């Protein structure tokens, strides 16, 4: 399947999923990720986000979340920022300087306004009312300047009587309190600190049950954080403040200008000595010690083994990275994506398999050599893998197969150099020039989000916006003639501003992570899956399709996000209507959106709107009803396919008049997993949906 015949069929297979030069690892971001910090939730980093503001091209949004899994009704002692924890957001913007370049430091203070009551809020007073001081350092922590001295933190969203009634705070609603709490620093940053609905989403119950996602052993996928809250520090910062030379966006040389890359990570620290006084009070003394940190999602959660998680939390993003490199070269998760190792023990990951003989020569399963056999080869000259470039880092030795993809994303970022360009037009030479689509290279630090601030933001209202970030960008690059006819020319493709180029609140890092570990990054740069036949040009193979169609069952936020700063949503209340549907599930009844049918794989499809509609319950039952509508008389064929594109059953094959019809599909004899139902009209695919049997 050459590019010319692949373009629309691949886009039809998944809207927002494809081959991507990215890497991440496993799931649950960083909620309760290490033994010590699990016992200290007020200091626990849960997520970090960094993205272009969707409302102002000149602004960057930085988000650091803390205190995981907050139940809205957890009174009388509601969740809160701690007074004895130092919360910090760190920014690296300059390869020439060592360590942080900018630090934002938050310290919180609580005051009891009415000691005579056990209520958190009563008669216009709060217990305990929280404020904060924000200091900023522009010299890596040598000096600090106070930029906000009395920032206001809204109280937890206790319920309507506490928030809005005359015997409570008398506010119009909780949103009014949030807006009032947005503070502008004397240096221009806008800041919100307080409780919000947790934007992260994941079926942690399935995933940590030995990788049962999508769930194969029964039960519906459930979002761990559905209807739960978290405490956030959200900032809106000028690009000129974060850019190393204080340049504005208009001064960028291109949308991948290397001088506009920043690295972002967050931390929490405590003083070394805590003394309990025996009267309900305590004293804190001594130097500050970091107890939690977070940059890239998922690192400490599933890459770092349990015995070293607390050590990892104690180090800055610039320290000790060599101690953990082997866990990126040969990640544990990859063992469960290889049938020669433990793949057969984790059936939910069956669609995810790693290249062991890509292009007939290169193996990337654990313990294999990856691209190391090319070490010193003249073919590497002019590429990122050359010794005079970054070959010593990217090809450090044999037996380190993922040094070329997983390791650089977490520790250096990805340069706009060969081979880190899309495989469009490369054919069977991954070392040829390809389509540029990422440059977030910042190699002087370790684990942090890296964001190129010059890349435009994708309109959240656009039909091309994808929660799969760069995955969505690559779908368009491979399927839309607007982006793939200009060869190696740099063009903005929607979602180039998404994870792993920074991280947006909507990005589905879970699914991207699993696809990346299974080798989709390698396929994206031209190191195709093992079922690619040399000389065929059919590089979108059944194995490729299986990987890019893999889904966990939870693929979206459980609530709509706000459309203006701070973008995070109002927290769920302890008493009253929730902002999310706590009785439902955002992922278990929604099939993956598909704008065109993928099967048969070689089908060429136009870009016109579908001429048929098709639907059924999802997950499917033993006997499911498939509904379809035909707009005009036509020969209709409806076929069920498995995840690899093999036809299983023809449900309809007849001439039909215009109208709406149903047909029964008996699924009692098929295995659990994902399936496609494809509707053909007059021999052309009009619509395809994906369903799951659990």
For each residue, the residues with C-beta under 8 A, 3 or more apart:
1: 5 6 9 537 538 539 540 541 601 602
2: 5 6 537 538
3: 6 7 424 425 478 484
4: 7
5: 1 2 9 602 604
6: 1 2 3 9 10 478 479 540
7: 3 4 10 11 478 479 480 481 484
8: 11 12 479 596 604 605 606 607
9: 1 5 6 12 13 540 596 598 601 602 603 604 605
10: 6 7 13 18 475 478 479 540 598
11: 7 8 15 475 476 478 479 480 595 596 605
12: 8 9 594 595 596 597 598 605 685 688
13: 9 10 17 545 548 549 594 596 598 688
14: 17 18 475 548 549 592 594 598
15: 11 466 475 592 593 594 595
16: 466 467 468 471 472 475 593
17: 13 14 466 468 471 472 475 511 515 548 549 592
18: 10 14 468 471 472 474 475 477 478 479 524 548
19: 422 423 474 478 520 523 524 544 548
20: 468 469 470 471 473 474 512 515 516 520 521 524
21: 405 414 420 421 422 437 438 470 474 521 524 525
22: 409 414 438 469 470 471 499 500 512 516 521
23: 402 405 406 409 410 500 513 516 517 521
24: 296 297 298 409 499 500 509 512 513 516 517
25: 298 299 301 302 303 331 333 406 513 516 517
26: 207 298 301 302 303 333 513 514 517
27: 202 203 204 207 208 213 298 301 302 510 513 514 552
28: 31 33 202 204 207 208 224 298 301 302
29: 46 47 200 202 297 298 301 509
30: 33 44 45 46 47 294 297 298 299 300 301
31: 28 44 46 68 69 200 204 224 225 301
32: 37 38 41 44 68 69
33: 28 30 37 38 300 301 309
34: 37 38 292 300 306 309 310 312 313
35: 38 39 306 309 310
36: 39 40 291 310 313
37: 32 33 34 40 41 43 44 291 292 310 313
38: 32 33 34 35 41 44
39: 35 36
40: 36 37 43 44 270 291 292
41: 32 37 38 44 67 68 69
42: 66 67 79 80 81 82 85
43: 37 40 66 82 85 268 269 270 291 292
44: 30 31 32 37 38 40 41 66 67 68 268 292
45: 30 48 64 65 66 266 267 268 292 293 294
46: 29 30 31 65 66 67 68 198 200 230 294
47: 29 30 63 64 65 199 200 230 294 297
48: 45 63 64 65 264 265 266 294 295 297 449 503
49: 61 62 63 199 449 502 503 504 505
50: 60 61 62 63 262 264 449 451 502 503
51: 60 61 451 457 497 498 502 503 504 505
52: 57 59 60 61 451 453 455 456 457 497 502
53: 56 57 58 59 60 61 236 457 565
54: 457 458 459 460 563 567
55: 59 563 564 565
56: 53 59 236
57: 52 53 249 456 457
58: 53 238 239 240 248 249
59: 52 53 55 56 236 237 238 239
60: 50 51 52 53 236 237 238 239 242 262 451 453
61: 49 50 51 52 53 234 235 236 237 565 566 567
62: 49 50 89 91 104 234 235 237 264
63: 47 48 49 50 232 233 234 235 505 566 568
64: 45 47 48 87 89 232 233 266 294
65: 45 46 47 48 198 200 230 231 232 233
66: 42 43 44 45 46 81 87 230 231 232 233 268
67: 41 42 44 46 70 79 81 230 231
68: 31 32 41 44 46 198 230
69: 31 32 41 224 225 228
70: 67 74 79 195 198 228 229 230 231 571
71: 74 228 229
72: 157 227 228 229 571 572 573 574 578
73: 574 575
74: 70 71 77 78 79 574
75: 78 120 158 574
76: 118 119 120
77: 74
78: 74 75 120 155 156 158 574
79: 42 67 70 74 156 195 229 231
80: 42 108 110 128 130 156 231
81: 42 66 67 85 87 106 108 130 132 153 193 231
82: 42 43 85 108
83: 107 108 109 110
84: 270 271 274 282 284
85: 42 43 81 82 108 268 269 270
86: 105 106 107 268 269 270 288
87: 64 66 81 105 106 107 108 233 266 267 268
88: 103 104 105 106 266 267 268 269
89: 62 64 103 104 233 235 264 265 266
90: 100 102 103 264 265 266 267 316 317 448
91: 62 100 101 102 103 104 242 262 263 264
92: 99 100 101 262 263 264 317 442 444 445 448
93: 101 102 242 243 244 261 262 263 442
94: 97 101 244
95: 442 443 444
96:
97: 94 101 140 444
98: 140 318 444
99: 92 140 141 316 318 445
100: 90 91 92 103 137 140 141
101: 91 92 93 94 97 138 139 140 244
102: 90 91 93 136 137 138 140 241 242
103: 88 89 90 91 100 136 137 140 141 144
104: 62 88 89 91 134 135 136 189 235
105: 86 87 88 134 135 136 137 144
106: 81 86 87 88 132 133 134 193 233
107: 83 86 87 132 133 135
108: 80 81 82 83 85 87 130 131 132 153 193
109: 83 130 131 132 133
110: 80 83 128 129 130
111: 128 129 130 131
112: 115 127 128 129
113: 125 126 127 128 129
114: 117 122 123 125 127
115: 112 127
116:
117: 114 122 127
118: 76
119: 76 122 127 162
120: 75 76 78 126 127 128 155 156 158 162
121: 125 126 127 155 158 162 163 168 169
122: 114 117 119 125 127 162 167 168
123: 114 167 168
124: 168 169 170
125: 113 114 121 122 129
126: 113 120 121 129 155 169
127: 112 113 114 115 117 119 120 121 122
128: 80 110 111 112 113 120
129: 110 111 112 113 125 126 155
130: 80 81 108 109 110 111 153 155
131: 108 109 111 150 151 152 153
132: 81 106 107 108 109 148 151 153 193
133: 106 107 109 146 148 149 150 151
134: 104 105 106 146 147 148 151 185 191
135: 104 105 107 144 145 146 147
136: 102 103 104 105 144 145 147 185 187 189
137: 100 102 103 105 140 141 142 143 144 145
138: 101 102 145
139: 101 142 143
140: 97 98 99 100 101 102 103 137
141: 99 100 103 137 144
142: 137 139
143: 137 139
144: 103 105 135 136 137 141
145: 135 136 137 138 187
146: 133 134 135 149
147: 134 135 136 185 186 187 189
148: 132 133 134 151 183 185 186 191
149: 133 146
150: 131 133
151: 131 132 133 134 148 181 183 191 193
152: 131 180 181 183
153: 81 108 130 131 132 181 193 194
154: 174 177 178 180 181 194 195
155: 78 120 121 126 129 130 158 162 163 169 177
156: 78 79 80 120 195 229 571 574
157: 72 163 174 195 229 570 571 572 573 574
158: 75 78 120 121 155 162 163 573 574 575
159: 162 163 573 574 575 576
160: 163 164 165 573 575 576
161: 164 165 167 168 575
162: 119 120 121 122 155 158 159 165 168 169
163: 121 155 157 158 159 160 168 169 171 173 174 177 573
164: 160 161 168 169 170 171 172 173
165: 160 161 162 168 170
166: 170
167: 122 123 161
168: 121 122 123 124 161 162 163 164 165 171
169: 121 124 126 155 162 163 164 177
170: 124 164 165 166
171: 163 164 168 174 176 177
172: 164 176
173: 163 164 176
174: 154 157 163 171 177 178 570 571 573
175: 178 179 570
176: 171 172 173 179 180
177: 154 155 163 169 171 174 180 181
178: 154 174 175 181 182 192 194 566 570
179: 175 176 182
180: 152 154 176 177
181: 151 152 153 154 177 178 192 193 194
182: 178 179 190 191 192 565 566
183: 148 151 152 190 191 192
184: 188 189 190 191
185: 134 136 147 148 188 189 190 191
186: 147 148
187: 136 145 147 241
188: 184 185 237 238 241
189: 104 136 147 184 185 235 236 237 238 241
190: 182 183 184 185 235 236 565
191: 134 148 151 182 183 184 185 233 234 235 236
192: 178 181 182 183 232 233 234 565 566 568
193: 81 106 108 132 151 153 181 231 232 233 234
194: 153 154 178 181 231 232 571
195: 70 79 154 156 157 229 230 231 232 571
196: 199 229 230 231 232 566 568 569 570 571
197: 227 228 229 230 558 559 568 569 570 571 572 579 580
198: 46 65 68 70 225 228 229 230
199: 47 49 196 505 506 557 561 568 569
200: 29 31 46 47 65 225 230
201: 223 225 226 508 510 554 555 556 557 558 586 587
202: 27 28 29 207 223 224 225 510 552 554
203: 27 206 207 213 214 215 221 222 223 224 552 553 554 587
204: 27 28 31 207 208 224
205: 208 209 222 224
206: 203 209 212 213 214 215 219 221 222 348 552 553
207: 26 27 28 202 203 204 211 212 213 510 552
208: 27 28 204 205
209: 205 206 212 217
210: 345 346
211: 207 336 346 348 349
212: 206 207 209 215 216 217 346 348
213: 27 203 206 207 221 348 552 553
214: 203 206 221 348 551 552 553 673 674 692 694
215: 203 206 212 218 219 220 221 348 553 694
216: 212 347 348 672 673 694
217: 209 212
218: 215 694
219: 206 215 222 694
220: 215 553 585 588 619 694
221: 203 206 213 214 215 552 553 554 585 587 588
222: 203 205 206 219 226 554 585 588
223: 201 202 203 226 554 558 585 586 587
224: 28 31 69 202 203 204 205 228
225: 31 69 198 200 201 202 228 230 558
226: 201 222 223 558 580 582 585 586
227: 72 197 558 572 578 580 581 582
228: 69 70 71 72 197 198 224 225 572
229: 70 71 72 79 156 157 195 196 197 198 571 572
230: 46 47 65 66 67 68 70 195 196 197 198 200 225
231: 65 66 67 70 79 80 81 193 194 195 196
232: 63 64 65 66 192 193 194 195 196 566 568
233: 63 64 65 66 87 89 106 191 192 193 266
234: 61 62 63 191 192 193 565 566 567 568
235: 61 62 63 89 104 189 190 191
236: 53 56 59 60 61 189 190 191 565 566
237: 59 60 61 62 188 189 241 242
238: 58 59 60 188 189 241 242
239: 58 59 60 242 243 247 248 249 260 453
240: 58 243 246 247 248 249
241: 102 187 188 189 237 238 246
242: 60 91 93 102 237 238 239 262 453
243: 93 239 240 246 247 248 259 260 262 453
244: 93 94 101 259
245: 259
246: 240 241 243
247: 239 240 243 251 252 259 260
248: 58 239 240 243 251
249: 57 58 239 240 252 453 454
250:
251: 247 248
252: 247 249 255 257 259 260 454
253: 257 259
254: 257 454 490
255: 252 452 454 455 456 490 492 496
256: 416 436 438 439 452 454 455 490
257: 252 253 254 260 439 452 454
258: 261 415 416 439 441 452
259: 243 244 245 247 252 253
260: 239 243 247 252 257 452 453 454
261: 93 258 413 439 440 441 442 450 451 452 453
262: 50 60 91 92 93 242 243 442 450 451 453
263: 91 92 93 295 317 413 442 445 448 449 450
264: 48 50 62 89 90 91 92 295 448 449 450 451 502
265: 48 89 90 293 294 295 317 445 447 448 449
266: 45 48 64 87 88 89 90 233 293 294 295
267: 45 87 88 90 290 292 293 294 316
268: 43 44 45 66 85 86 87 88 290 291 292 293
269: 43 85 86 88 288 289 290 291
270: 40 43 84 85 86 274 284 288 289 291
271: 84 274 284 285 286 287 288 289
272: 285 286 287 288 289
273: 284 285 286
274: 84 270 271 282 283 284
275: 282 283 284 285
276: 282
277: 280 281 282 283
278:
279:
280: 277
281: 277
282: 84 274 275 276 277
283: 274 275 277
284: 84 270 271 273 274 275
285: 271 272 273 275
286: 271 272 273
287: 271 272
288: 86 269 270 271 272
289: 269 270 271 272 314
290: 267 268 269 293 313 314 315 316
291: 36 37 40 43 268 269 270 313 314
292: 34 37 40 43 44 45 267 268 313
293: 45 265 266 267 268 290 312 313 315 316 317
294: 30 45 46 47 48 64 265 266 267 297 299 300
295: 48 263 264 265 266 299 317 446 447 448 449
296: 24 299 409 410 447 448 449 500
297: 24 29 30 47 48 294 301 503 509 513
298: 24 25 26 27 28 29 30 301 302 303 509 513
299: 25 30 294 295 296 302 303 304 312 410 447
300: 30 33 34 294 303 304 309 312 313
301: 25 26 27 28 29 30 31 33 297 298
302: 25 26 27 28 298 299 332 333
303: 25 26 298 299 300 324 327 328 331 332 333
304: 299 300 308 309 312 324 327
305: 308 309 327 332
306: 34 35 309
307:
308: 304 305 311 312 323 324
309: 33 34 35 300 304 305 306 312 313
310: 34 35 36 37 313 314
311: 308 314 315 320 323
312: 34 293 299 300 304 308 309 315 320 324
313: 34 36 37 290 291 292 293 300 309 310
314: 289 290 291 310 311
315: 290 293 311 312 319 320
316: 90 99 267 290 293 319
317: 90 92 263 265 293 295 445 446 447 448
318: 98 99 321 444 445 446
319: 315 316 446
320: 311 312 315 323 324
321: 318 324 325 411 446 447
322: 325
323: 308 311 320
324: 303 304 308 312 320 321 327 328
325: 321 322 328 329 407 411
326: 329 330 400
327: 303 304 305 324 330 331 332
328: 303 324 325 331 402 403 406 407 410 411
329: 325 326 396 399 400 401 402 403 406 407
330: 326 327 334 366 367 399 400 401 402
331: 25 303 327 328 334 366 402 406 517
332: 302 303 305 327 335
333: 25 26 302 303 336 337 514 517
334: 330 331 337 338 354 365 366 402 517 518
335: 332 338 341 342 343 366
336: 211 333 341 342 343 345 346 349
337: 333 334 343 349 352 353 354 517 518
338: 334 335 341 342 343 353 354 356 365 366
339: 343 344 353
340: 343 356 365
341: 335 336 338 365 366
342: 335 336 338 345 346
343: 335 336 337 338 339 340 346 349 350 353
344: 339 347
345: 210 336 342
346: 210 211 212 336 342 343 349 350
347: 216 344 350
348: 206 211 212 213 214 215 216
349: 211 336 337 343 346 352 514 518
350: 343 346 347 353 673
351: 546 547 549 550 643 674
352: 337 349 514 515 517 518 546 547 550
353: 337 338 339 343 350 518 519 529 530 543 546 547
354: 334 337 338 364 365 517 518 519
355: 358 362 363 364 365 519 522 523 527 528 529 530
356: 338 340 363 364 365 368 530
357: 360 361 362 363 530
358: 355 361 362 363 364 522 527 528 529 530 532
359: 362 428 430 527 528 532 534
360: 357 534
361: 357 358 373
362: 355 357 358 359 369 370 371 373 527
363: 355 356 357 358 368 369 370 401
364: 354 355 356 358 368 370 401 402 405 519 522 527
365: 334 338 340 341 354 355 356 368 401
366: 330 331 334 335 338 341 401
367: 330 399 401
368: 356 363 364 365 399 401
369: 362 363 372 373 398 399 400 401
370: 362 363 364 395 400 401 402 403 404
371: 362 374 385 395 404 527
372: 369 375 395 397 398 400 403
373: 361 362 369
374: 371 377 379 380 385 395
375: 372 380 391 395
376: 380 387
377: 374 380
378: 381
379: 374 431
380: 374 375 376 377 383 385 386 387 391 431
381: 378 386
382: 386 418
383: 380 386 389 417 418 419 431
384: 389 390 391 394 415 417 418 419 420
385: 371 374 380 389 390 391 394 395 404 419
386: 380 381 382 383 389 390 391
387: 376 380 391 392
388: 391
389: 383 384 385 386 417
390: 384 385 386 393 394 408 412 415 443
391: 375 380 384 385 386 387 388 394 395
392: 387 395 396
393: 390 396 403 407 408 412 443
394: 384 385 390 391 403 404 407 408
395: 370 371 372 374 375 385 391 392 403 404
396: 329 392 393 400 403
397: 372 400
398: 369 372
399: 329 330 367 368 369
400: 326 329 330 369 370 372 396 397 403
401: 329 330 363 364 365 366 367 368 369 370 404
402: 23 328 329 330 331 334 364 370 405 406 407
403: 328 329 370 372 393 394 395 396 400 406 407 408
404: 370 371 385 394 395 401 407 408 522
405: 21 23 364 402 408 409 516 521 522
406: 23 25 328 329 331 402 403 409 410 516 517 521
407: 325 328 329 393 394 402 403 404 410 411 412
408: 390 393 394 403 404 405 411 412 413 414
409: 22 23 24 296 405 406 412 413 414 500 521
410: 23 296 299 328 406 407 446 447
411: 321 325 328 407 408 443 445 446 447
412: 390 393 407 408 409 441 442 443
413: 261 263 408 409 439 440 441 442 443 450
414: 21 22 408 409 420 438 439 440 441 500
415: 258 384 390 420 439 441
416: 256 258 420 421 436 438 439 441
417: 383 384 389 420 421
418: 382 383 384 421 431 432 433 434
419: 383 384 385 430 431 434 525 526
420: 21 384 414 415 416 417 438 525
421: 21 416 417 418 433 434 435 436 437 488 525
422: 19 21 434 435 436 437 474 477 478 524 525
423: 19 426 430 434 523 524 525 526 528 539
424: 3 434 435 477 478 484 487
425: 3 432 434 435 487 488
426: 423 429 430 432 433 434 525 526
427: 432 526 537
428: 359 526 534 535
429: 426 432 526
430: 359 419 423 426 525 526 527
431: 379 380 383 418 419
432: 418 425 426 427 429 526
433: 418 421 426 488
434: 418 419 421 422 423 424 425 426 488 525 526
435: 421 422 424 425 477 483 484 487 488 489
436: 256 416 421 422 439 488 490
437: 21 421 422 470 473 474 477 493 496
438: 21 22 256 414 416 420 452 470 496 501
439: 256 257 258 261 413 414 415 416 436 452
440: 261 413 414 450 451 452 500 501 502
441: 258 261 412 413 414 415 416 450
442: 92 93 95 261 262 263 412 413 445 448 450
443: 95 390 393 411 412 413
444: 92 95 97 98 318
445: 92 99 263 265 317 318 411 442 448
446: 295 317 318 319 321 410 411
447: 265 295 296 299 317 321 410 411
448: 90 92 263 264 265 295 296 317 442 445
449: 48 49 50 263 264 265 295 296 500 502 503
450: 261 262 263 264 413 440 441 442 500 501 502
451: 50 51 52 60 261 262 264 440 501 502
452: 255 256 257 258 260 261 438 439 440 455 501 502
453: 52 60 239 242 243 249 260 261 262
454: 249 252 254 255 256 257 260
455: 52 255 256 452 492 496 497 501
456: 52 57 255 492 496 497
457: 51 52 53 54 57 497
458: 54 462 464 465 494 495 496 497 498
459: 54 462 465 494
460: 54 465 506 563
461: 465
462: 458 459 465 494
463:
464: 458 472 476 494 495
465: 458 459 460 461 462 472 494 495 506
466: 15 16 17 469 471 472 473 475 494 495 498
467: 16 472 506 507 508 555 556
468: 16 17 18 20 471 472 475 495 498 507 508 511 512
469: 20 22 466 472 473 495 498 499 500 501 503 504 507 508 509 512
470: 20 21 22 437 438 473 474 495 496 498 499 500 501 512
471: 16 17 18 20 22 466 468 474 475 495 498 511 512 515 548
472: 16 17 18 464 465 466 467 468 469 475 476 494 495 498
473: 20 437 466 469 470 476 477 493 494 495 496 498
474: 18 19 20 21 422 437 470 471 477 478 493 524
475: 10 11 14 15 16 17 18 466 468 471 472 478 479
476: 11 464 472 473 479 480 482 483 493 494 495
477: 18 422 424 435 437 473 474 480 483 484 493
478: 3 6 7 10 11 18 19 422 424 474 475 484 540
479: 6 7 8 10 11 18 475 476 484
480: 7 11 476 477 483 484
481: 7 484 485
482: 476 485
483: 435 476 477 480 486 491 493
484: 3 7 424 435 477 478 479 480 481
485: 481 482
486: 483 489 491
487: 424 425 435
488: 421 425 433 434 435 436
489: 435 486
490: 254 255 256 436
491: 483 486
492: 255 455 456 496
493: 437 473 474 476 477 483 496
494: 458 459 462 464 465 466 472 473 476
495: 458 464 465 466 468 469 470 471 472 473 476 498
496: 255 437 438 455 456 458 470 473 492 493 501
497: 51 52 455 456 457 458 501 502 504
498: 51 458 466 468 469 470 471 472 473 495 501 502 503 504 507
499: 22 24 469 470 502 503 504 507 509 512
500: 22 23 24 296 409 414 440 449 450 469 470 503 512
501: 438 440 450 451 452 455 469 470 496 497 498
502: 49 50 51 52 264 440 449 450 451 452 497 498 499
503: 48 49 50 51 297 449 469 498 499 500 507 509
504: 49 51 469 497 498 499 507
505: 49 51 63 199 557 561 567 568
506: 199 460 465 467 556 557 561
507: 467 468 469 498 499 503 504 512
508: 201 467 468 469 511 512 555 556
509: 24 29 297 298 469 499 503 512 513
510: 27 201 202 207 513 514 552 554
511: 17 468 471 508 514 515 550 551 552 555
512: 20 22 24 468 469 470 471 499 500 507 508 509 515 516
513: 23 24 25 26 27 297 298 509 510 516 517
514: 26 27 333 349 352 510 511 517 518 550 552
515: 17 20 352 471 511 512 518 520 547 548 550
516: 20 22 23 24 25 405 406 512 513 519 520 521
517: 23 24 25 26 331 333 334 337 352 354 406 513 514
518: 334 337 349 352 353 354 514 515 547 550
519: 353 354 355 364 516 522 523 527 529 547
520: 19 20 515 516 523 524 544 547 548
521: 20 21 22 23 405 406 409 516 524 525
522: 355 358 364 404 405 519 525 527
523: 19 355 423 519 520 526 527 528 529 539 544 547
524: 18 19 20 21 422 423 474 520 521
525: 21 419 420 421 422 423 426 430 434 521 522
526: 419 423 426 427 428 429 430 432 434 523 539
527: 355 358 359 362 364 371 430 519 522 523
528: 355 358 359 423 523 532 539 541 544
529: 353 355 358 519 523 532 541 543 544 547
530: 353 355 356 357 358 543
531: 541 542 543
532: 358 359 528 529 536 538 539 541
533: 536 538
534: 359 360 428
535: 428
536: 532 533
537: 1 2 427
538: 1 2 532 533 541
539: 1 423 523 526 528 532 544
540: 1 6 9 10 478 544 545 601
541: 1 528 529 531 532 538 544 545
542: 531 545 546 601 644 645
543: 353 529 530 531 546 547 644
544: 19 520 523 528 529 539 540 541 547 548
545: 13 540 541 542 548 549 598 601 643 644 645
546: 351 352 353 542 543 549 550 643 644
547: 351 352 353 515 518 519 520 523 529 543 544 550
548: 13 14 17 18 19 471 515 520 544 545
549: 13 14 17 351 545 546 592 643 674 690
550: 351 352 511 514 515 518 546 547 674
551: 214 511 555 592 674 690
552: 27 202 203 206 207 213 214 221 510 511 514 555 587
553: 203 206 213 214 215 220 221 587 588 692
554: 201 202 203 221 222 223 510 585 586 587 588
555: 201 467 508 511 551 552 587 590 592
556: 201 467 506 508 586 587 590
557: 199 201 505 506 560 561 586
558: 197 201 223 225 226 227 580 581 586
559: 197 569 579 580
560: 557 569
561: 199 505 506 557 567 568 569
562: 565 566 567 568 569 570
563: 54 55 460 567
564: 55 567
565: 53 55 61 182 190 192 234 236 562
566: 61 63 178 182 192 196 232 234 236 562
567: 54 61 234 505 561 562 563 564
568: 63 192 196 197 199 232 234 505 561 562
569: 196 197 199 559 560 561 562 579
570: 157 174 175 178 196 197 562 579
571: 70 72 156 157 174 194 195 196 197 229 579
572: 72 157 197 227 228 229 578 579 580 582
573: 72 157 158 159 160 163 174 576 577 578
574: 72 73 74 75 78 156 157 158 159
575: 73 158 159 160 161
576: 159 160 573
577: 573
578: 72 227 572 573 581 582
579: 197 559 569 570 571 572
580: 197 226 227 558 559 572 586
581: 227 558 578 584 586
582: 226 227 572 578
583:
584: 581 589
585: 220 221 222 223 226 554 588 589
586: 201 223 226 554 556 557 558 580 581 590
587: 201 203 221 223 552 553 554 555 556 590
588: 220 221 222 553 554 585 618 619
589: 584 585 617 618
590: 555 556 586 587 618
591: 594 618 689 690 691
592: 14 15 17 549 551 555 689 690
593: 15 16
594: 12 13 14 15 591 597 598 687 688 689 690
595: 11 12 15 610
596: 8 9 11 12 13 605 610 685 687 688
597: 12 594 603 605 676 678 679 680 685 686 687 688
598: 9 10 12 13 14 545 594 601 603 645 676 678 685 688
599: 603 639 641 645 647 676 678 685 688
600: 603 645
601: 1 9 540 542 545 598 645
602: 1 5 9
603: 9 597 598 599 600 684 685
604: 5 8 9
605: 8 9 11 12 596 597 684 685
606: 8
607: 8
608: 611
609:
610: 595 596 613 686 687
611: 608 631 632 634 681 686
612: 628 629 630 631 636 679 681 686 687
613: 610 628 629 687
614: 626 627 628 629 638 677 679 687 688 689
615: 626 627 628 689
616: 620 624 625 626 627 665 677 689 691
617: 589 620 621 624 625
618: 588 589 590 591 689 691 692
619: 220 588 691 692 693 694
620: 616 617 624 665 667 675 691 692 693
621: 617 624 667
622: 666 667 668
623: 664 665 666 667 668
624: 616 617 620 621 664 665 667
625: 616 617 662 663 664 665
626: 614 615 616 638 651 662 663 664 665 677
627: 614 615 616 660 661 662
628: 612 613 614 615 636 638 652 660 661 662 663 679
629: 612 613 614 659 660 661
630: 612 633 634 636 656 657 658 659 660 661 681
631: 611 612 658
632: 611 658
633: 630 655 656 657 658
634: 611 630 655 656 681 682
635: 654 655 656 681 682 683
636: 612 628 630 652 653 654 655 656 679 680 681
637: 650 652 653 679 680 683
638: 614 626 628 650 651 652 653 663 677 678 679 680
639: 599 647 648 649 650 651 677 678 680
640: 647 648 649 650 651 665 675 676 677 678
641: 599 645 646 647 648 675 676 677 678
642: 645 646 648 673 675 676
643: 351 545 546 549 673 674 675 676
644: 542 543 545 546
645: 542 545 598 599 600 601 641 642 676
646: 641 642
647: 599 639 640 641 650
648: 639 640 641 642 670 675
649: 639 640 665
650: 637 638 639 640 647 653
651: 626 638 639 640 663 665 677
652: 628 636 637 638 656 661 663
653: 636 637 638 650
654: 635 636
655: 633 634 635 636
656: 630 633 634 635 636 652 659 661
657: 630 633
658: 630 631 632 633
659: 629 630 656
660: 627 628 629 630
661: 627 628 629 630 652 656
662: 625 626 627 628
663: 625 626 628 638 651 652
664: 623 624 625 626
665: 616 620 623 624 625 626 640 649 651 677
666: 622 623 669
667: 620 621 622 623 624 670 693
668: 622 623
669: 666
670: 648 667 675 693
671: 693
672: 216 693 694
673: 214 216 350 642 643 692 693
674: 214 351 549 550 551 643 690 691 692
675: 620 640 641 642 643 648 670 690 691 692 693
676: 597 598 599 640 641 642 643 645 688 689 690 691
677: 614 616 626 638 639 640 641 651 665 688 689 691
678: 597 598 599 638 639 640 641 685 687 688
679: 597 612 614 628 636 637 638 685 686 687 688
680: 597 636 637 638 639 683 684 685 686
681: 611 612 630 634 635 636 684 686
682: 634 635
683: 635 637 680
684: 603 605 680 681
685: 12 596 597 598 599 603 605 678 679 680 688
686: 597 610 611 612 679 680 681
687: 594 596 597 610 612 613 614 678 679
688: 12 13 594 596 597 598 599 614 676 677 678 679 685
689: 591 592 594 614 615 616 618 676 677
690: 549 551 591 592 594 674 675 676
691: 591 616 618 619 620 674 675 676 677
692: 214 553 618 619 620 673 674 675
693: 619 620 667 670 671 672 673 675
694: 214 215 216 218 219 220 619 672
